[in-house]
Amino acid sequence: MTAVVTREQRMNHADWIAAAEEEYRRLGEVLTGLAPEDWRARTDCSEWTVHDVVAHLVGAAESNARMRELVRIAWKGRSLRPGEPRIDAWNDVQVAERVNRTPDELLHDLADAGARGVRARRRLPAPVRAMRMPFGPPLGFRSMGYLMDRIYTRDAWMHRVDICRATGRPLELTAEHDGRLVADVVAEWGAAHRQPFRLTLTGPAGGQWAQGTDGEAITADAVEFCRVLAGRAPGVGLLAHTVPF
């Protein structure tokens, strides 16, 4: 059974790079408008403030821009959080190394590293993107392209949601950008659990999808649907099947 995506065809490498560029632009707009107290606000990432989330985003962008930085972070975090996903340890290193950066410095760092990271991701040749590697949970054994194209873009998108929720800032949503990201999440979710469903997601990023017959009928806000699949909120039934972000 294959999920039927009603909005767009599945995204290719060029689409993901364009989406990453747009996501960094939108993040920059949100962050530029934050007050000093907003940077101290707690987010849905239970251990992180807005400052911590942006520090992670800068670290992730630097890892995109320079492969040796990704290797360095992985090596430095190898002994942290034993028994937990290694990516959590990578995140810990990224946040800890930027704990003293001011909001203005983080804004500059994100714009700079984000641009360099997107350029590096754009240049990744197809054979490198096709290489499969053991990333550990929650990613598992995936291609480098899955990490560089899909996951880093989804991660930035979900953290923009986190920041807007924590600070009360409006969340910019469009069908052309956010709708395609949501559609990709739905397709991966449907392929992972392989159960029949009828899904209606509301809002600018929403749409309708179906897989099989006589399946669970779900209606939800598109952003809330993604928050559940990302582990930000509890899910029952088919919504208990998470998707990497």
URHU-V351699 format. One record per residue. N is the residue number from 0. RES is the residue in one letter. OMEGA is omega in whole degrees, 0 to 359 (999 if undefined). D_FIRST is the distance of its C-alpha to the first C-alpha in Angstrom with 1 decimal. Layout:
BEGIN
n = {N	N}
res = {RES	RES}
omega = {OMEGA	OMEGA}
d_first = {D_FIRST	D_FIRST}
END
This chain:
BEGIN
n = {0	1	2	3	4	5	6	7	8	9	10	11	12	13	14	15	16	17	18	19	20	21	22	23	24	25	26	27	28	29	30	31	32	33	34	35	36	37	38	39	40	41	42	43	44	45	46	47	48	49	50	51	52	53	54	55	56	57	58	59	60	61	62	63	64	65	66	67	68	69	70	71	72	73	74	75	76	77	78	79	80	81	82	83	84	85	86	87	88	89	90	91	92	93	94	95	96	97	98	99	100	101	102	103	104	105	106	107	108	109	110	111	112	113	114	115	116	117	118	119	120	121	122	123	124	125	126	127	128	129	130	131	132	133	134	135	136	137	138	139	140	141	142	143	144	145	146	147	148	149	150	151	152	153	154	155	156	157	158	159	160	161	162	163	164	165	166	167	168	169	170	171	172	173	174	175	176	177	178	179	180	181	182	183	184	185	186	187	188	189	190	191	192	193	194	195	196	197	198	199	200	201	202	203	204	205	206	207	208	209	210	211	212	213	214	215	216	217	218	219	220	221	222	223	224	225	226	227	228	229	230	231	232	233	234	235	236	237	238	239	240	241	242	243	244}
res = {M	T	A	V	V	T	R	E	Q	R	M	N	H	A	D	W	I	A	A	A	E	E	E	Y	R	R	L	G	E	V	L	T	G	L	A	P	E	D	W	R	A	R	T	D	C	S	E	W	T	V	H	D	V	V	A	H	L	V	G	A	A	E	S	N	A	R	M	R	E	L	V	R	I	A	W	K	G	R	S	L	R	P	G	E	P	R	I	D	A	W	N	D	V	Q	V	A	E	R	V	N	R	T	P	D	E	L	L	H	D	L	A	D	A	G	A	R	G	V	R	A	R	R	R	L	P	A	P	V	R	A	M	R	M	P	F	G	P	P	L	G	F	R	S	M	G	Y	L	M	D	R	I	Y	T	R	D	A	W	M	H	R	V	D	I	C	R	A	T	G	R	P	L	E	L	T	A	E	H	D	G	R	L	V	A	D	V	V	A	E	W	G	A	A	H	R	Q	P	F	R	L	T	L	T	G	P	A	G	G	Q	W	A	Q	G	T	D	G	E	A	I	T	A	D	A	V	E	F	C	R	V	L	A	G	R	A	P	G	V	G	L	L	A	H	T	V	P	F}
omega = {181	179	177	180	187	188	189	169	180	185	175	184	180	178	181	180	177	179	179	178	180	181	176	177	182	175	180	179	179	186	180	183	183	173	181	181	179	181	179	183	176	180	176	168	198	182	192	165	175	178	180	180	180	176	177	181	176	180	179	179	176	178	174	186	185	182	180	176	176	179	180	180	180	180	182	182	187	183	180	176	178	180	179	180	183	179	177	178	176	180	179	180	181	182	183	183	183	185	182	177	179	176	179	178	179	176	178	182	182	178	182	183	179	180	179	180	179	178	180	179	179	185	182	181	183	180	178	179	182	181	180	184	177	182	183	181	3	185	183	183	186	176	176	178	177	179	188	180	192	191	181	177	177	181	179	180	182	178	172	175	180	183	180	178	183	186	182	179	179	180	178	180	175	177	186	181	184	180	179	177	179	179	178	176	180	181	180	178	180	179	182	183	172	178	177	178	168	189	173	178	185	180	182	181	188	182	179	182	177	177	180	181	176	181	178	177	184	172	183	169	185	181	179	175	180	177	178	182	178	180	179	181	182	177	178	182	180	179	174	177	183	178	179	175	999}
d_first = {0.0	3.8	6.7	9.3	12.6	15.4	18.3	18.3	16.9	16.1	19.5	21.4	24.5	26.9	25.0	24.9	28.6	29.4	27.6	29.5	32.8	32.2	31.2	34.5	36.4	35.2	35.9	39.4	40.1	39.1	41.2	44.2	44.6	44.7	47.9	49.2	48.2	44.6	44.3	45.2	42.7	40.2	36.5	33.3	33.4	35.8	38.1	38.4	40.5	39.8	42.1	40.1	36.8	38.5	40.1	36.7	35.4	38.5	38.0	34.4	35.5	38.3	35.9	34.0	37.4	38.8	36.9	39.9	39.6	36.2	37.7	40.7	38.7	36.6	39.9	41.8	39.2	38.6	40.9	39.8	37.6	37.4	34.4	32.5	30.0	32.0	30.8	32.7	35.8	35.4	35.3	38.4	40.3	39.4	40.6	43.7	44.9	45.0	46.3	49.6	48.3	49.3	46.9	48.5	48.0	44.4	43.8	45.5	43.7	40.2	41.1	42.5	40.0	37.1	38.4	39.1	35.7	33.8	36.1	35.4	31.6	31.9	33.9	31.6	31.1	27.7	28.6	29.4	26.2	24.3	26.3	24.4	26.4	26.5	26.9	26.7	25.0	23.3	22.2	22.2	22.2	21.3	22.6	25.7	24.1	21.5	24.6	26.9	24.7	22.1	23.7	27.3	26.4	24.3	27.1	29.7	27.9	27.5	31.1	32.2	30.7	32.6	35.8	35.7	35.1	37.9	40.4	39.7	39.2	37.0	33.5	33.0	29.6	28.6	25.5	26.2	26.3	24.9	22.3	20.7	20.9	19.2	16.4	15.9	16.0	13.4	10.9	12.0	12.0	8.4	7.5	10.4	10.0	6.3	7.8	7.8	10.5	12.9	14.7	18.1	20.1	23.7	26.3	26.8	23.8	21.5	19.0	16.3	12.5	9.9	6.4	6.3	10.0	13.0	11.9	14.4	16.3	17.6	20.4	22.1	24.2	22.2	24.6	24.7	20.9	21.3	24.4	22.6	19.9	22.8	24.7	27.4	26.9	25.6	22.2	21.2	18.1	14.9	17.5	18.9	16.3	18.3	17.7	20.6	23.1}
END
